């Protein structure tokens, strides 16, 4: 009951000067709008970066043959390493913490459709590759496991590769000539948003069975090996285990990173997540500082209110009001200004973020925690900047206050 009366009195005092209260709340609203927008666009940007990086694959690790930089097993440094297909089989058989592994090789082939010949970068891969690398057909289907085993001449095209070959005409079910052999197009990928890749973006690629690729190139050994640990947490152990297998077979030190350069997408993802968290913190601090400007307005208005109501404070103290009663009333007034202004700011900020996303390519992602955070920061600003005026009012001497005109 006591707290309810204080809230009612505070609300009455705020309504007494509606324009002043409205302008003060506007300052808080502007700060909260800035905070919500900054966090929304920070989340949208961070989410977009992580999604584009994630399109590379599911915790994928790629290793390439390099050149030794350390002496090992009586072999000199500077020796070039050349992978063999037996390396892929050994990794598959000997490393239980690796869930899937695929050999991969890349070459440019001429794809002939009708009278047109278009050069397309083509990857020879094995069946597990598509799931690891998030290669999925938007039209048609992926290459099936039986087609890999039987070396069936089928091809899956990246979206842009299909457009270049068929000039926008339907590609699925069509036949193309590659190195004089007929290939059936079984699928075409949707446009893939990708900001990280090796050997070119997937949209521009063609994918065929690895054994068939070797027939076209008269090769038998892979240019690189792609594998996936059973869990992301085991990525370093999986990489080291695969290195140990290859090092044993090719007689080099497994700690020689230059002998088998790698791309560990788990490490890359962790760095990007740390970056997005740092970005959110930075944008949150900037938004909070903007909100602090509104807090200065709250303090100024509350100081003016204390000056105008000095006699009222003196009367209340003379009638038995305690210092804490006065302190609490003014804190409630400043907090009410801030919370109402914050609520208006949240509504405007969320609406603005959604509108900008609809009307422009800028990504935004309004999270519940940013909405709640905006309201809590607004409340904190009201309490912090209202403390000094409230304390000043509570410390007024009732005799001196009653003499005030």
C-alpha positions as CSV (number, residue, x, y, z in Angstrom):
1,X,0.0,0.0,0.0
2,X,2.8,2.4,0.9
3,X,4.7,1.7,-2.3
4,X,1.4,2.1,-4.3
5,X,0.8,5.5,-2.8
6,X,4.4,6.6,-3.7
7,X,3.9,5.5,-7.3
8,X,0.6,7.3,-7.5
9,X,2.2,10.5,-6.1
10,X,5.1,10.2,-8.5
11,X,2.7,9.7,-11.5
12,X,0.7,12.8,-10.4
13,X,3.9,14.9,-10.2
14,X,4.9,13.8,-13.7
15,X,1.5,14.6,-15.2
16,X,1.7,18.0,-13.6
17,X,4.4,18.9,-16.1
18,X,3.4,16.8,-19.1
19,X,5.5,18.6,-21.8
20,X,8.6,18.5,-19.7
21,X,8.1,14.8,-18.9
22,X,7.4,14.0,-22.5
23,X,10.6,15.7,-23.7
24,X,12.6,13.9,-21.1
25,X,11.1,10.6,-22.1
26,X,11.9,11.4,-25.7
27,X,15.6,11.7,-24.9
28,X,15.5,8.2,-23.3
29,X,13.5,6.8,-26.2
30,X,16.1,8.1,-28.7
31,X,18.8,6.4,-26.7
32,X,16.9,3.1,-26.6
33,X,16.1,3.2,-30.3
34,X,19.8,3.6,-31.0
35,X,20.7,0.8,-28.7
36,X,18.1,-1.6,-30.1
37,X,19.0,-0.7,-33.7
38,X,22.8,-1.1,-33.1
39,X,22.3,-4.5,-31.5
40,X,19.8,-5.7,-34.1
41,X,22.1,-4.8,-37.0
42,X,25.1,-6.2,-35.1
43,X,23.3,-9.5,-34.6
44,X,22.1,-9.5,-38.3
45,X,25.7,-8.8,-39.5
46,X,27.2,-11.4,-37.2
47,X,24.6,-14.0,-38.1
48,X,25.2,-13.4,-41.8
49,X,28.9,-13.8,-41.4
50,X,28.5,-17.0,-39.5
51,X,26.0,-18.4,-42.0
52,X,28.2,-17.5,-44.9
53,X,31.2,-19.2,-43.2
54,X,29.1,-22.2,-42.2
55,X,28.1,-22.8,-45.8
56,X,31.7,-24.0,-46.3
57,X,30.7,-27.2,-44.4
58,X,29.9,-29.0,-41.2
59,X,33.1,-28.8,-39.1
60,X,35.1,-29.6,-42.2
61,X,38.9,-29.9,-42.2
62,X,40.9,-29.8,-45.5
63,X,44.5,-30.8,-45.9
64,X,46.8,-30.4,-48.9
65,X,50.2,-31.9,-49.7
66,X,52.9,-29.4,-49.1
67,X,56.7,-29.3,-48.7
68,X,58.6,-30.5,-45.7
69,X,60.4,-27.9,-43.6
70,X,62.0,-30.3,-41.1
71,X,64.3,-33.3,-41.5
72,X,62.8,-36.6,-40.4
73,X,63.5,-40.3,-41.0
74,X,66.7,-39.6,-42.8
75,X,64.8,-37.4,-45.4
76,X,66.0,-33.9,-46.1
77,X,63.9,-30.8,-45.6
78,X,62.3,-29.2,-48.7
79,X,60.9,-32.5,-50.1
80,X,57.5,-32.3,-51.8
81,X,54.7,-34.4,-50.5
82,X,52.3,-36.1,-52.9
83,X,49.2,-37.7,-51.6
84,X,48.1,-41.2,-52.6
85,X,44.6,-42.6,-52.4
86,X,45.9,-45.1,-49.9
87,X,46.3,-42.1,-47.5
88,X,42.6,-41.5,-47.6
89,X,41.8,-45.2,-47.0
90,X,44.3,-45.2,-44.1
91,X,42.7,-42.2,-42.5
92,X,39.2,-43.7,-42.9
93,X,40.3,-47.0,-41.4
94,X,42.7,-45.9,-38.6
95,X,41.2,-42.8,-37.1
96,X,37.9,-43.6,-35.3
97,X,37.3,-39.9,-34.3
98,X,36.9,-39.0,-38.0
99,X,33.3,-39.4,-39.0
100,X,33.7,-39.0,-42.8
101,X,36.5,-38.5,-45.3
102,X,36.7,-37.9,-49.0
103,X,39.4,-37.6,-51.6
104,X,39.1,-34.5,-53.8
105,X,40.8,-33.3,-57.0
106,X,40.1,-30.3,-59.2
107,X,40.5,-29.5,-62.9
108,X,39.0,-27.3,-65.6
109,X,37.0,-29.2,-68.2
110,X,35.1,-27.9,-71.2
111,X,31.4,-28.6,-70.9
112,X,29.6,-28.8,-74.3
113,X,25.9,-28.3,-74.5
114,X,24.7,-28.1,-78.1
115,X,27.3,-26.0,-79.9
116,X,28.4,-24.1,-76.8
117,X,31.5,-25.1,-74.9
118,X,32.1,-23.5,-71.5
119,X,35.1,-24.1,-69.2
120,X,33.9,-25.1,-65.8
121,X,36.0,-25.9,-62.8
122,X,35.2,-29.5,-61.8
123,X,35.7,-31.4,-58.6
124,X,36.1,-35.1,-58.4
125,X,34.7,-36.1,-55.0
126,X,33.5,-39.2,-53.1
127,X,30.0,-39.8,-51.6
128,X,30.6,-38.4,-48.1
129,X,31.7,-35.1,-49.6
130,X,28.3,-33.6,-50.2
131,X,27.1,-33.9,-46.6
132,X,30.3,-32.6,-45.2
133,X,30.5,-29.6,-47.5
134,X,26.7,-28.8,-47.5
135,X,26.5,-29.5,-51.2
136,X,22.7,-29.9,-51.9
137,X,20.7,-29.9,-55.1
138,X,17.9,-27.3,-55.3
139,X,16.6,-28.8,-58.5
140,X,16.9,-32.5,-59.2
141,X,19.0,-34.5,-56.8
142,X,22.5,-35.2,-55.5
143,X,24.7,-37.9,-56.9
144,X,23.7,-41.2,-55.2
145,X,26.1,-43.6,-53.5
146,X,25.5,-46.3,-56.1
147,X,26.4,-43.9,-58.8
148,X,29.8,-43.2,-57.2
149,X,30.4,-46.9,-56.9
150,X,29.5,-47.7,-60.5
151,X,31.3,-44.6,-61.9
152,X,28.1,-43.5,-63.6
153,X,28.7,-40.4,-65.7
154,X,26.5,-38.0,-63.8
155,X,27.2,-34.4,-62.7
156,X,25.8,-32.0,-60.1
157,X,26.2,-28.3,-61.2
158,X,26.5,-25.2,-59.1
159,X,23.9,-22.6,-59.8
160,X,26.0,-20.2,-61.8
161,X,27.8,-23.1,-63.6
162,X,24.4,-24.3,-64.8
163,X,23.4,-20.8,-66.0
164,X,26.7,-20.5,-67.9
165,X,26.3,-23.8,-69.7
166,X,22.5,-23.7,-70.4
167,X,21.9,-20.0,-70.6
168,X,19.0,-20.1,-68.2
169,X,17.3,-23.1,-69.8
170,X,16.4,-26.1,-67.6
171,X,19.5,-28.2,-66.9
172,X,18.3,-31.2,-64.9
173,X,18.0,-34.3,-67.2
174,X,20.1,-32.7,-69.9
175,X,23.3,-34.2,-71.3
176,X,26.6,-32.5,-71.6
177,X,29.9,-33.6,-73.2
178,X,33.0,-33.5,-71.0
179,X,36.3,-34.7,-72.5
180,X,34.3,-36.5,-75.2
181,X,32.1,-38.4,-72.7
182,X,28.3,-37.8,-72.1
183,X,27.3,-36.8,-68.6
184,X,23.7,-36.5,-67.3
185,X,22.9,-33.5,-65.2
186,X,21.1,-34.9,-62.2
187,X,20.9,-31.8,-60.1
188,X,21.5,-28.1,-59.9
189,X,22.3,-26.3,-56.6
190,X,20.4,-23.3,-55.4
191,X,22.5,-20.1,-55.1
192,X,24.8,-20.6,-52.1
193,X,25.8,-17.6,-50.0
194,X,29.5,-18.3,-49.3
195,X,32.2,-15.9,-48.2
196,X,34.9,-18.6,-47.7
197,X,36.0,-21.3,-50.1
198,X,39.0,-23.0,-51.6
199,X,39.5,-23.7,-55.3
200,X,36.6,-21.2,-56.1
201,X,33.0,-20.8,-54.9
202,X,30.6,-23.8,-55.1
203,X,28.2,-21.8,-57.2
204,X,30.7,-21.9,-60.1
205,X,31.6,-25.6,-59.8
206,X,30.6,-29.0,-61.2
207,X,30.8,-32.1,-59.0
208,X,31.4,-35.6,-60.5
209,X,32.4,-39.0,-58.9
210,X,36.1,-39.1,-58.0
211,X,36.9,-42.3,-59.9
212,X,35.3,-40.9,-63.0
213,X,37.3,-37.7,-62.6
214,X,40.5,-39.8,-62.4
215,X,39.6,-41.5,-65.7
216,X,39.2,-38.1,-67.4
217,X,42.5,-36.9,-66.1
218,X,44.5,-40.2,-66.2
219,X,45.3,-39.7,-62.5
220,X,44.7,-41.9,-59.5
221,X,45.8,-39.9,-56.5
222,X,43.9,-37.0,-54.8
223,X,45.0,-33.4,-54.7
224,X,43.5,-32.9,-51.2
225,X,41.7,-34.7,-48.5
226,X,38.5,-33.5,-46.8
227,X,37.3,-34.9,-43.5
228,X,35.0,-34.3,-40.6
229,X,35.5,-35.2,-36.9
230,X,32.7,-36.9,-35.0
231,X,32.3,-33.7,-32.9
232,X,33.5,-30.2,-33.3
233,X,35.3,-30.4,-29.9
234,X,37.6,-33.2,-31.3
235,X,38.7,-31.2,-34.4
236,X,42.3,-30.7,-33.2
237,X,42.7,-34.3,-32.2
238,X,41.2,-35.4,-35.5
239,X,43.6,-33.2,-37.5
240,X,46.6,-34.4,-35.6
241,X,45.6,-38.0,-36.0
242,X,45.1,-37.6,-39.8
243,X,48.5,-35.9,-39.9
244,X,50.1,-38.7,-38.0
245,X,48.7,-41.2,-40.5
246,X,50.0,-39.2,-43.5
247,X,53.3,-38.5,-41.9
248,X,53.9,-42.2,-41.1
249,X,53.2,-43.1,-44.7
250,X,55.3,-40.3,-46.3
251,X,58.1,-40.3,-43.7
252,X,57.9,-36.7,-42.4
253,X,57.5,-35.2,-38.9
254,X,53.8,-34.9,-38.0
255,X,54.5,-31.6,-36.4
256,X,55.7,-30.2,-39.7
257,X,52.7,-28.0,-40.6
258,X,54.2,-27.0,-43.9
259,X,54.3,-30.7,-45.0
260,X,50.4,-30.8,-44.8
261,X,48.9,-27.3,-44.8
262,X,45.3,-27.3,-43.5
263,X,42.2,-25.3,-43.3
264,X,40.3,-26.1,-40.1
265,X,36.8,-24.5,-40.4
266,X,36.1,-25.2,-36.7
267,X,38.9,-22.8,-35.8
268,X,37.6,-20.2,-38.3
269,X,34.1,-20.5,-36.9
270,X,35.3,-20.0,-33.3
271,X,37.2,-16.9,-34.3
272,X,34.2,-15.5,-36.1
273,X,31.9,-16.2,-33.2
274,X,34.4,-14.3,-30.9
275,X,34.4,-11.5,-33.4
276,X,30.6,-11.2,-33.4
277,X,30.4,-11.3,-29.6
278,X,33.0,-8.5,-29.5
279,X,31.0,-6.6,-32.1
280,X,27.8,-6.9,-30.0
281,X,29.6,-5.7,-26.9
282,X,31.1,-2.7,-28.8
283,X,27.7,-1.7,-30.3
284,X,26.0,-2.2,-27.0
285,X,28.5,0.2,-25.3
286,X,28.0,2.8,-28.0
287,X,24.2,2.5,-27.6
288,X,24.5,2.7,-23.8
289,X,26.6,5.9,-24.1
290,X,23.9,7.4,-26.4
291,X,21.4,6.5,-23.7
292,X,23.5,8.2,-21.2
293,X,22.8,11.5,-22.9
294,X,19.1,11.0,-22.2
295,X,20.1,10.2,-18.6
296,X,21.7,13.6,-18.2
297,X,18.3,15.1,-19.3
298,X,16.6,13.0,-16.6
299,X,18.9,14.4,-14.0
300,X,18.4,18.0,-15.1
301,X,14.6,17.7,-15.1
302,X,14.6,16.1,-11.7
303,X,16.9,18.8,-10.3
304,X,14.4,21.4,-11.6
305,X,11.6,19.4,-10.0
306,X,13.3,19.4,-6.7
307,X,13.9,23.1,-6.8
308,X,10.2,23.8,-7.7
309,X,8.9,21.4,-5.0
310,X,11.1,22.5,-2.2
311,X,8.2,23.8,-0.1
312,X,6.2,20.7,-0.8
313,X,9.1,18.6,0.4
314,X,9.3,20.7,3.6
315,X,5.6,20.2,4.3
316,X,5.9,16.5,3.8
317,X,8.8,16.3,6.2
318,X,7.0,18.4,8.7
319,X,4.1,16.0,8.6
320,X,6.4,13.1,9.4
321,X,7.8,11.9,6.0
322,X,11.1,10.3,6.4
323,X,14.2,10.9,4.3
324,X,13.8,7.5,2.7
325,X,10.2,8.4,1.7
326,X,11.4,11.5,-0.2
327,X,14.3,9.6,-1.7
328,X,12.1,6.7,-2.9
329,X,9.5,9.0,-4.4
330,X,12.0,10.9,-6.6
331,X,13.7,7.7,-7.6
332,X,10.3,6.3,-8.7
333,X,9.7,9.5,-10.7
334,X,13.0,9.3,-12.5
335,X,12.6,5.5,-13.1
336,X,9.1,6.0,-14.4
337,X,10.3,8.5,-16.9
338,X,13.1,6.2,-18.0
339,X,11.0,3.0,-18.3
340,X,8.2,4.6,-20.2
341,X,10.7,6.3,-22.5
342,X,12.5,2.9,-22.8
343,X,9.3,1.1,-23.7
344,X,8.5,3.6,-26.4
345,X,12.1,3.3,-27.7
346,X,12.0,-0.4,-27.8
347,X,8.8,-0.3,-29.9
348,X,10.2,2.3,-32.3
349,X,13.6,0.5,-32.5
350,X,12.1,-2.9,-33.3
351,X,9.8,-1.4,-35.9
352,X,12.6,0.6,-37.5
353,X,14.8,-2.5,-37.6
354,X,12.1,-4.6,-39.3
355,X,11.3,-1.8,-41.8
356,X,15.0,-1.2,-42.8
357,X,15.4,-5.0,-43.4
358,X,12.3,-5.0,-45.6
359,X,13.3,-1.9,-47.6
360,X,17.1,-2.5,-47.8
361,X,19.6,-5.4,-48.0
362,X,20.9,-4.6,-44.5
363,X,20.4,-7.6,-42.2
364,X,18.8,-7.2,-38.8
365,X,18.0,-9.7,-36.1
366,X,16.1,-8.4,-33.1
367,X,16.7,-10.7,-30.2
368,X,14.6,-10.9,-27.1
369,X,17.6,-10.4,-24.9
370,X,18.3,-7.0,-26.6
371,X,14.7,-5.9,-26.0
372,X,14.9,-6.9,-22.3
373,X,18.4,-5.4,-22.1
374,X,17.2,-2.1,-23.6
375,X,14.5,-1.8,-20.9
376,X,16.9,-2.8,-18.1
377,X,19.5,-0.3,-19.3
378,X,16.8,2.4,-19.4
379,X,15.7,1.6,-15.9
380,X,19.4,1.6,-14.7
381,X,19.8,5.0,-16.3
382,X,16.7,6.3,-14.6
383,X,18.0,5.1,-11.2
384,X,21.6,6.2,-11.7
385,X,20.8,9.7,-12.9
386,X,17.9,10.1,-10.5
387,X,20.0,9.3,-7.5
388,X,21.6,12.7,-7.0
389,X,18.4,14.8,-7.4
390,X,16.6,12.3,-5.1
391,X,19.4,12.5,-2.5
392,X,19.4,16.2,-2.7
393,X,15.6,16.3,-2.0
394,X,15.9,13.9,0.8
395,X,18.6,15.9,2.6
396,X,16.6,19.2,2.5
397,X,16.2,20.7,6.0
398,X,12.4,21.0,6.6
399,X,12.7,24.4,8.2
400,X,14.7,25.9,5.4
401,X,12.4,24.1,2.9
402,X,9.3,25.7,4.4
403,X,10.7,29.2,4.0
404,X,11.1,28.6,0.3
405,X,8.7,30.6,-1.9
